[in-house]
Amino acid sequence: MQVHALLGDGPDLFWHLVLGLDRQKVLTIADRLKTDYDESMRQSSHTTTDIIEEMPQEWKVPAEIVSEKLRQLFDGQWAAAVWENFMECLNENIG
């Protein structure tokens, strides 16, 4: 199926990612992006205490709940599943 048929003519994430690129080029870019993604997740996982400390008190969100959610967010399995989902969507939308 053609990219245009899947995405239509409007702006959308995959439209911008794949417009005018062949499949191999998109996959090469994705490989480089994966390195950046992994590094960003690793660095961000070390900032959870800062995130909690900077959270506005007026939000009235218990720090232990945020801490647990951040732990889940930076969990290696979850991060891997997010990347896998992204790649599945990308593969389904490139020609």
ABEGO torsion letter per residue (X at the ends): XBAAAAAEABBBAAAAAABGBBAAAAAAAAAAAAAAAAAAAAAAAAAAAAAAAABBAAAGBBAAAAAAAAAAAABAAAAAAAAAAAAAAAAAABX
